[in-house]
Amino acid sequence: MTTAATVAPCPTVDGVVHACEGVSLTGSGSMVSGVVCDGIQHGRIAGFHVTGRVILRNCGVTFEDNEVTGGGIDIDGTTTSALRGNRVLGSTGAGIVIGGQASPKLSHNVIAGNGKRGVAGRPSIEIYGAAQPEMTGNTFVESLVEPVWADHAIAFPAGNFTGQTGRVRVMPQGSLPNPE
């Protein structure tokens, strides 16, 4: 059964918010099961507790001051979104997966306790394709492996706190396990 509602004025289906162009959504701690931004160039999503997956595809929204638990964030396509002050916690896979030609700006996020599936584990962030994220002032903790895996060279400024040894593991294209 599909339930639909509206988070002023964007549609919500089975608890997943589908963002609308030019709309600022403020959750004030409201719990939703997911967020989808597909092709949205202007908008803001703030203050939600997301218990599932966040999908940012071909968009330029601001995603800030949210808590994402259990599902992580997928960033793909030509996304240029800004992710600021979020907490991404407890995903069984990577906390954030960035692919395509995405160039998001990740600043002052806490990415913790992700990738604890299996003995080998997953990183806090996985980067594929031609993606080139900008990362500043983020905190990566409680990962079983390096905080960032990439299949190509990326910039990883010293202003990010890793809380563990190692920063970025660059692996040959095609050698990273498929993101889930």
C-alpha positions as semicolon CSV with decimal commas, in nm:
position;residue;x (nm);y (nm);z (nm)
1;M;0,000;0,000;0,000
2;T;0,134;0,342;-0,095
3;T;0,058;0,633;0,130
4;A;0,101;0,987;0,003
5;A;0,125;1,313;0,192
6;T;0,274;1,654;0,136
7;V;0,571;1,819;0,307
8;A;0,476;2,176;0,218
9;P;0,443;2,168;-0,088
10;C;0,638;1,862;-0,206
11;P;0,492;1,509;-0,230
12;T;0,575;1,236;0,020
13;V;0,517;0,872;-0,079
14;D;0,554;0,603;0,189
15;G;0,748;0,851;0,402
16;V;0,995;0,943;0,126
17;V;1,009;1,317;0,052
18;H;1,041;1,406;-0,319
19;A;1,190;1,756;-0,326
20;C;1,046;2,027;-0,553
21;E;1,230;2,294;-0,750
22;G;1,297;2,612;-0,552
23;V;1,138;2,491;-0,228
24;S;1,296;2,511;0,119
25;L;1,189;2,219;0,339
26;T;1,253;2,246;0,713
27;G;1,185;1,937;0,918
28;S;1,251;2,061;1,273
29;G;1,346;1,703;1,363
30;S;1,063;1,539;1,167
31;M;1,130;1,175;1,082
32;V;1,104;1,065;0,717
33;S;1,207;0,736;0,560
34;G;1,399;0,892;0,269
35;V;1,466;1,199;0,055
36;V;1,486;1,212;-0,326
37;C;1,618;1,515;-0,516
38;D;1,628;1,440;-0,888
39;G;1,701;1,724;-1,130
40;I;1,628;1,993;-0,869
41;Q;1,871;2,285;-0,908
42;H;1,748;2,517;-0,632
43;G;1,615;2,419;-0,293
44;R;1,703;2,341;0,065
45;I;1,635;2,040;0,287
46;A;1,716;2,096;0,656
47;G;1,640;1,957;0,998
48;F;1,507;1,612;0,910
49;H;1,582;1,275;1,068
50;V;1,604;1,044;0,765
51;T;1,584;0,675;0,857
52;G;1,652;0,543;0,505
53;R;1,835;0,652;0,191
54;V;1,893;1,004;0,057
55;I;1,930;1,027;-0,322
56;L;2,077;1,341;-0,479
57;R;2,087;1,302;-0,859
58;N;2,166;1,578;-1,109
59;C;2,082;1,845;-0,854
60;G;2,217;2,153;-0,682
61;V;2,024;2,166;-0,355
62;T;2,152;2,247;-0,006
63;F;2,118;1,953;0,232
64;E;2,203;2,069;0,584
65;D;2,161;1,996;0,952
66;N;1,995;1,658;0,889
67;E;2,055;1,323;1,054
68;V;2,068;1,023;0,821
69;T;2,062;0,689;1,002
70;G;2,089;0,347;0,848
71;G;2,054;0,430;0,478
72;G;2,332;0,667;0,381
73;I;2,347;0,918;0,095
74;D;2,382;0,848;-0,281
75;I;2,513;1,139;-0,490
76;D;2,523;1,086;-0,866
77;G;2,506;1,245;-1,209
78;T;2,609;1,610;-1,230
79;T;2,514;1,694;-0,872
80;T;2,674;2,010;-0,728
81;S;2,480;2,008;-0,400
82;A;2,619;2,139;-0,071
83;L;2,602;1,904;0,227
84;R;2,668;2,094;0,550
85;G;2,643;2,003;0,916
86;N;2,477;1,664;0,864
87;R;2,523;1,348;1,068
88;V;2,544;1,029;0,858
89;L;2,537;0,733;1,093
90;G;2,512;0,356;1,094
91;S;2,475;0,263;0,729
92;T;2,570;-0,101;0,668
93;G;2,744;0,011;0,348
94;A;2,937;0,332;0,283
95;G;2,781;0,634;0,452
96;I;2,807;0,842;0,134
97;V;2,852;0,710;-0,223
98;I;2,951;0,969;-0,486
99;G;2,954;0,881;-0,855
100;G;2,908;1,009;-1,208
101;Q;3,045;1,359;-1,258
102;A;2,917;1,485;-0,924
103;S;3,110;1,763;-0,754
104;P;2,930;1,813;-0,423
105;K;3,066;2,030;-0,144
106;L;3,080;1,836;0,185
107;S;3,157;2,056;0,485
108;H;3,138;2,006;0,860
109;N;2,953;1,673;0,844
110;V;2,998;1,388;1,091
111;I;3,016;1,054;0,910
112;A;3,036;0,782;1,174
113;G;2,983;0,412;1,227
114;N;2,916;0,329;0,863
115;G;3,039;0,032;0,660
116;K;3,031;-0,223;0,939
117;R;2,903;-0,501;0,718
118;G;3,110;-0,816;0,709
119;V;3,470;-0,866;0,815
120;A;3,619;-0,641;0,545
121;G;3,396;-0,339;0,614
122;R;3,325;-0,036;0,394
123;P;3,456;0,321;0,413
124;S;3,262;0,628;0,523
125;I;3,272;0,760;0,163
126;E;3,313;0,578;-0,172
127;I;3,394;0,781;-0,485
128;Y;3,349;0,651;-0,841
129;G;3,367;0,768;-1,202
130;A;3,471;1,128;-1,259
131;A;3,330;1,254;-0,927
132;Q;3,536;1,526;-0,757
133;P;3,386;1,620;-0,421
134;E;3,520;1,909;-0,215
135;M;3,558;1,800;0,148
136;T;3,630;2,046;0,429
137;G;3,603;2,016;0,805
138;N;3,431;1,677;0,804
139;T;3,473;1,421;1,083
140;F;3,511;1,053;0,989
141;V;3,506;0,811;1,284
142;E;3,421;0,452;1,377
143;S;3,498;0,298;1,038
144;L;3,657;-0,046;1,005
145;V;3,868;0,070;0,708
146;E;4,007;0,394;0,562
147;P;3,748;0,673;0,573
148;V;3,750;0,731;0,194
149;W;3,788;0,492;-0,099
150;A;3,814;0,627;-0,453
151;D;3,876;0,472;-0,792
152;H;4,076;0,782;-0,899
153;A;4,286;1,055;-0,738
154;I;4,090;1,310;-0,535
155;A;4,179;1,609;-0,318
156;F;4,149;1,537;0,055
157;P;4,246;1,851;0,247
158;A;4,410;1,825;0,589
159;G;4,111;2,008;0,745
160;N;3,913;1,683;0,769
161;F;3,942;1,478;1,089
162;T;3,971;1,106;1,033
163;G;4,006;0,973;1,386
164;Q;4,205;0,682;1,250
165;T;4,511;0,608;1,042
166;G;4,493;0,649;0,670
167;R;4,289;0,897;0,476
168;V;4,216;0,791;0,121
169;R;4,268;0,456;-0,048
170;V;4,286;0,499;-0,425
171;M;4,205;0,177;-0,607
172;P;4,218;0,106;-0,982
173;Q;3,895;0,179;-1,168
174;G;3,661;-0,115;-1,151
175;S;3,827;-0,265;-0,845
176;L;3,599;-0,107;-0,582
177;P;3,313;-0,333;-0,477
178;N;2,977;-0,228;-0,621
179;P;2,803;0,031;-0,403
180;E;2,472;-0,074;-0,256
